[in-house]
């Protein structure tokens, strides 16, 4: 469920959707993490691929 207060459009592949469902990760939680990172500037970085 996409929170109405942000403007993010989360696009997940079918495989990723299946993975987050198996791991019981809520899409709403993903939006909350993105919002927190944007608001605080605290983010993670994969040093191998810079993503």
PyMOL commands that set and color helices and strands:
alter all, ss='L'
color gray80, all
select helices_A, chain A and resi 14-22+27-40
alter helices_A, ss='H'
color red, helices_A
deselect
rebuild
show_as cartoon
